[in-house]
Amino acid sequence: MSTLFSPGTDFRSTPDYKGYVLQALNATLIPITTLIFGTRIYVRVFMTKNPGLDDGFAFVAFLFAVGLSSFDLVGVKYGSGAHIYLIPQESLLKFFNVLVTQNLWYFWCTCFVRLAVAAFLPRLSKEKLYLYLVYGIASFTVLQTFVCFLYKLLECKPVSDLWLPPHTPGTKCVSDAANEIMMTINAGFGIFIDCVLLGLPIWIISKKMIMSRKMIQVVAIFCVGIFVVVTGVVRLFYMKTLSFASDPTFHMSTIGVWSDLEAHIGLWCACFPALQPILRIVSFKLGLRTKLLSYGDTPGKKSAGASGHLGGASGVQRSNHGYLRSGNGIDVKGTETDSDSQKGIISKDKSFEMESMGQIHKQTDVQVSVEERQDGHKKVGRQESWIDL
């Protein structure tokens, strides 16, 4: 790569410099993603005590997303955002070293973000066709990522030449056109996978739930995934309209932005369903909703059975956050509270939501027992399965 850099010139002050865009974006994305992911883990581990495999994938995806942004921040230091011919040669060598590693990192970053979403989906239903589709798209994601990763890694012989600037004399690497085709195919498959991951939960919810306001609310949670599809499409558009290989340092300020957004927004969407309990509490305290629970008894409400008046459930085990729980930390069996992190999406028995949901049913069981005391008085004991917060 030739350079017209004049000694003593700071590429940050050159015309059209956009490195500050990458800096500002990633300096914003990292703390936001950390907050959202940290809240997810807090809800799953401490509030609902219901962590799962999807949380493990989300943790790995979080590390990759932060790493991807970190690569961009380092790249800015070595010329990302400036025209390539205005960057000193020693900085260019370091830039391409970072860029190649970042490209390889990107494959697995988006892979684990999609796996975090796919690992959540089996919680919604155990229908065979649905599970086959979920496991199928997850397997396809891993296979497609592995193939593209190997192709990129083995583009040059020896492999170490991959970290040299393109067209370095003496290197034997695939052409820029072949590399562009591979990246385009990878981006196209990524958009396809995102569309499937967006459509599967909407399909199963629409199939199992009766049309209602609750169904619309649940579907809306997953529709935020549309933003991930949009970022993928925009990224592919710029890949095809910009000649990245002709000025990679400058075009990173455009394509790199959408790569970062794709990864971070994807992880946000994977976390949103798990944040429902804390979002309900916040909206309730802000007065944005009239009751804390989406359905069932409201806090402090008392129910009466056929045998007489029944007061509140004072002997129920509660978490420090006011959430009802049984011995394993999950909602008391039989309750219809919102304690679980995906109530309305995830069932309280940690299996799946909407099983046998040809219709929607709600059942409240109250057991009343009467014991005779020796003094002739009656002691009334009860066990409720519908308990107020």
C-alpha positions in Angstrom: 0.0 0.0 0.0 1.5 3.3 -1.1 1.2 6.4 1.1 1.5 10.2 0.4 1.9 10.9 4.1 4.1 13.9 4.8 6.3 13.7 7.9 5.0 15.8 10.7 1.4 15.5 9.6 -1.3 14.2 11.9 -3.7 12.1 10.0 -6.4 13.1 12.5 -6.4 16.6 11.0 -6.5 15.4 7.3 -9.5 16.1 5.1 -12.6 13.9 5.5 -11.3 12.3 8.7 -14.1 10.3 10.5 -12.3 8.4 13.1 -14.2 10.4 15.8 -17.4 8.7 14.6 -16.1 5.3 15.5 -14.7 6.5 18.8 -18.0 8.2 19.9 -20.1 5.3 18.8 -18.2 2.6 20.5 -17.6 4.7 23.6 -21.4 4.8 23.8 -22.2 1.2 22.8 -19.9 -0.5 25.3 -21.5 1.0 28.5 -25.0 0.6 27.1 -24.4 -3.0 26.3 -22.7 -3.6 29.6 -25.7 -2.1 31.4 -28.3 -4.1 29.5 -26.4 -7.4 29.8 -25.6 -6.8 33.5 -29.3 -6.1 34.2 -30.2 -9.3 32.4 -27.8 -11.4 34.6 -29.1 -9.6 37.7 -32.7 -10.5 36.8 -31.9 -14.1 35.9 -29.5 -14.9 38.7 -30.8 -12.8 41.7 -34.4 -12.0 41.0 -35.9 -15.0 39.3 -33.0 -17.4 40.0 -33.6 -19.0 36.6 -30.3 -18.8 34.6 -30.1 -20.9 31.5 -28.0 -21.9 28.5 -29.1 -18.7 26.7 -27.5 -16.7 29.4 -24.2 -18.5 28.8 -24.3 -17.8 25.1 -25.2 -14.2 25.9 -22.2 -13.9 28.2 -19.9 -15.1 25.4 -21.6 -12.8 22.9 -21.2 -9.9 25.3 -17.4 -10.5 25.5 -17.2 -10.7 21.7 -19.3 -7.5 21.2 -17.1 -5.5 23.6 -14.0 -6.9 22.0 -15.3 -5.9 18.5 -15.8 -2.3 19.7 -12.4 -2.4 21.3 -10.8 -3.4 18.0 -12.4 -0.4 16.4 -11.1 1.9 19.1 -7.6 0.6 18.6 -8.0 0.9 14.8 -8.7 4.6 15.1 -5.4 5.0 16.8 -3.7 3.6 13.7 -5.6 5.4 11.0 -9.1 4.1 10.9 -11.3 6.9 9.6 -8.6 8.6 7.5 -7.8 8.1 3.8 -5.2 5.4 3.4 -2.7 7.6 1.4 -2.5 10.0 4.3 -1.4 7.5 7.0 2.2 6.8 7.8 3.5 3.4 6.7 4.2 2.1 10.2 0.6 2.9 11.3 -0.7 1.2 8.2 1.1 -2.1 9.2 -0.5 -2.0 12.6 -3.9 -1.0 11.2 -4.1 -4.1 8.9 -2.9 -6.3 11.7 -5.8 -5.1 13.8 -8.3 -5.2 10.9 -7.6 -8.9 10.0 -8.0 -10.0 13.6 -11.2 -7.9 13.9 -12.6 -9.6 10.8 -12.0 -13.0 12.2 -13.5 -11.9 15.5 -16.6 -10.5 13.8 -17.6 -13.9 12.5 -17.8 -15.4 16.0 -19.3 -12.3 17.6 -22.4 -12.4 15.3 -22.5 -16.2 15.7 -22.8 -16.1 19.5 -25.3 -13.3 19.4 -27.5 -15.4 17.2 -27.0 -18.5 19.3 -28.0 -16.5 22.4 -31.3 -15.8 20.7 -31.7 -19.3 19.4 -31.0 -20.8 22.8 -33.9 -18.8 24.3 -36.5 -19.9 21.7 -37.0 -23.5 23.0 -38.4 -21.9 26.2 -41.5 -20.8 24.2 -42.7 -24.1 23.0 -41.9 -27.8 22.8 -43.7 -28.4 19.5 -41.5 -30.7 17.4 -41.6 -28.8 14.2 -40.7 -25.6 16.0 -37.8 -27.2 17.9 -36.5 -28.7 14.6 -36.5 -25.3 13.1 -34.8 -23.7 16.1 -32.1 -26.4 16.3 -31.7 -26.3 12.5 -31.1 -22.6 12.3 -28.7 -22.7 15.2 -26.7 -25.5 13.5 -26.7 -23.7 10.2 -25.4 -20.6 12.0 -22.5 -22.5 13.5 -21.7 -24.2 10.2 -21.9 -21.1 8.1 -19.7 -19.2 10.6 -17.1 -21.9 10.7 -16.9 -22.1 6.9 -16.5 -18.4 6.4 -14.0 -18.2 9.3 -11.8 -20.9 7.8 -12.0 -19.3 4.4 -10.9 -16.0 5.7 -8.2 -17.5 7.9 -6.7 -19.6 5.0 -6.8 -16.8 2.4 -3.1 -16.6 2.3 -0.2 -19.1 2.2 1.4 -19.1 4.6 -1.4 -18.0 7.0 0.8 -15.4 8.6 0.8 -13.4 5.4 -2.9 -12.6 6.1 -1.8 -10.0 8.6 0.3 -8.1 6.1 -1.2 -5.2 4.1 -3.0 -6.3 0.9 -0.9 -6.7 -2.2 2.3 -6.8 -0.3 5.0 -8.1 -2.8 5.7 -11.8 -2.4 2.4 -12.7 -0.7 0.1 -15.3 -2.2 -3.5 -14.5 -1.2 -6.9 -14.8 -2.8 -8.0 -11.8 -4.9 -10.0 -8.9 -3.5 -12.9 -9.9 -5.6 -13.0 -13.4 -4.2 -12.8 -12.0 -0.6 -15.6 -9.6 -1.4 -17.8 -12.4 -2.6 -17.2 -14.4 0.5 -18.1 -11.4 2.8 -21.2 -10.7 0.7 -22.4 -14.3 1.1 -21.7 -14.2 4.8 -23.7 -11.0 5.2 -26.6 -12.4 3.1 -26.7 -15.6 5.2 -26.6 -13.4 8.3 -29.7 -11.5 7.2 -31.5 -14.7 6.4 -30.7 -16.1 9.9 -31.8 -12.9 11.6 -35.1 -13.1 9.7 -35.7 -16.7 10.8 -34.8 -15.9 14.4 -37.2 -13.0 14.2 -40.0 -15.0 12.6 -39.9 -18.2 14.7 -41.1 -16.7 18.0 -43.7 -14.5 16.3 -45.0 -17.5 14.5 -45.3 -19.8 17.5 -46.9 -17.1 19.7 -49.4 -16.2 17.0 -50.2 -19.9 16.6 -50.6 -20.7 20.3 -52.1 -17.5 21.8 -55.5 -16.1 21.2 -55.5 -12.7 19.6 -55.5 -10.3 22.4 -53.6 -7.2 23.8 -51.3 -9.6 25.7 -50.4 -11.5 22.5 -49.6 -8.2 20.8 -47.4 -7.1 23.7 -45.5 -10.4 23.6 -45.1 -10.2 19.8 -43.9 -6.6 20.1 -41.0 -7.7 22.4 -39.6 -9.8 19.5 -40.3 -7.3 16.8 -37.4 -5.2 18.1 -35.4 -7.8 16.2 -36.4 -5.9 13.0 -33.7 -3.4 13.9 -31.0 -6.1 13.7 -32.2 -7.1 10.2 -32.2 -3.4 9.2 -28.6 -3.0 10.4 -27.5 -6.1 8.5 -29.2 -4.9 5.3 -27.6 -1.4 5.6 -24.2 -3.0 6.2 -24.5 -5.2 3.1 -25.6 -2.1 1.1 -22.5 -0.2 2.0 -20.3 -3.3 1.4 -21.6 -3.4 -2.2 -21.6 0.3 -2.9 -18.3 1.2 -1.3 -15.0 -0.1 -2.7 -13.7 -1.2 0.6 -10.4 -2.6 -0.7 -9.5 0.7 -2.4 -9.5 2.7 0.8 -10.1 0.4 3.8 -9.0 2.8 6.5 -11.5 5.5 5.4 -14.4 3.1 4.7 -14.1 1.5 8.1 -15.8 4.7 9.4 -18.9 3.6 7.5 -18.9 -0.2 7.3 -17.4 -0.6 10.8 -20.2 1.5 12.3 -22.9 -0.8 11.0 -20.9 -3.9 12.0 -20.7 -2.7 15.6 -24.4 -1.7 15.6 -25.4 -5.2 14.2 -23.5 -6.9 17.0 -24.6 -4.7 19.9 -28.3 -4.3 18.9 -28.5 -8.0 18.3 -27.3 -8.6 21.9 -29.8 -6.1 23.2 -32.6 -7.9 21.5 -31.4 -11.2 22.9 -31.6 -9.6 26.4 -34.9 -7.8 26.2 -37.2 -10.7 27.0 -35.3 -11.4 30.2 -35.7 -7.8 31.4 -39.5 -7.9 31.8 -39.7 -8.1 35.7 -37.5 -5.1 36.2 -39.1 -3.1 33.4 -42.5 -3.7 35.1 -41.2 -2.5 38.4 -39.7 0.6 36.9 -42.8 1.4 34.8 -45.1 0.8 37.9 -43.0 3.1 40.1 -43.0 5.8 37.4 -46.8 5.6 37.1 -46.7 4.3 33.6 -49.0 1.3 34.6 -51.8 1.0 37.1 -50.7 -2.4 38.5 -47.5 -4.3 38.9 -48.8 -7.6 37.5 -49.9 -8.2 34.0 -52.6 -10.5 35.1 -53.9 -12.2 38.2 -54.5 -10.5 41.5 -53.0 -7.1 42.1 -50.8 -6.5 45.1 -52.7 -6.3 48.3 -55.9 -7.7 46.9 -57.6 -10.4 48.9 -59.6 -13.3 47.4 -62.5 -15.1 48.9 -63.5 -18.7 48.5 -66.8 -20.5 48.8 -66.2 -21.2 52.5 -65.6 -17.6 53.5 -63.2 -14.7 53.5 -59.5 -15.5 52.9 -56.9 -12.9 53.8 -53.5 -12.3 52.3 -50.8 -15.0 52.2 -48.6 -14.0 55.0 -46.6 -17.2 55.1 -45.4 -17.1 51.6 -41.6 -17.1 51.0 -40.6 -14.0 49.2 -37.3 -12.8 47.8 -35.6 -9.6 48.9 -37.0 -7.9 45.9 -40.6 -8.7 46.7 -40.9 -11.6 44.3 -42.6 -14.8 45.3 -40.6 -17.9 45.0 -40.7 -21.5 46.0 -37.7 -23.5 47.3 -35.9 -23.2 44.1 -36.4 -19.5 43.8 -39.0 -19.6 41.1 -42.6 -18.4 41.4 -44.7 -20.4 43.8 -46.3 -23.2 41.8 -49.8 -22.4 40.7 -49.4 -18.6 40.9 -50.1 -16.3 38.0 -47.7 -13.5 39.1 -45.1 -11.9 36.9 -42.1 -13.0 38.9 -40.3 -15.0 36.3 -38.1 -13.1 33.9 -40.2 -13.9 30.9 -43.7 -14.2 32.5 -46.1 -14.1 29.6 -43.3 -15.6 27.6 -41.7 -18.2 29.8 -43.6 -20.6 32.1 -43.0 -20.7 35.8 -42.0 -24.3 35.9 -38.8 -23.5 33.8 -40.0 -25.6 30.9 -41.8 -23.7 28.3 -44.7 -21.4 27.7 -47.9 -22.1 25.9 -47.9 -25.9 26.3 -51.3 -27.3 25.3 -52.4 -23.8 24.5 -55.1 -24.5 22.0 -56.9 -22.1 24.3 -55.8 -19.9 27.1 -56.9 -21.1 30.6 -56.5 -19.7 34.1 -57.1 -21.8 37.1 -57.1 -20.9 40.8 -57.0 -23.6 43.4 -57.8 -23.1 47.0 -57.6 -25.8 49.6 -59.4 -25.3 52.9 -59.0 -27.7 55.8 -60.8 -27.7 59.2 -59.3 -29.2 62.3 -61.0 -29.6 65.7 -59.1 -28.3 68.7 -59.5 -29.9 72.1 -60.9 -26.6 73.4 -63.7 -27.0 70.9 -62.6 -24.2 68.7 -62.0 -24.7 65.0 -58.6 -24.0 63.4 -58.9 -23.1 59.7 -55.8 -23.7 57.6 -55.5 -23.0 53.9 -53.0 -23.3 51.0 -53.4 -20.8 48.2 -52.0 -21.1 44.7 -52.9 -17.5 43.9 -50.7 -15.2 46.0 -50.4 -11.5 45.9 -47.1 -9.8 45.6 
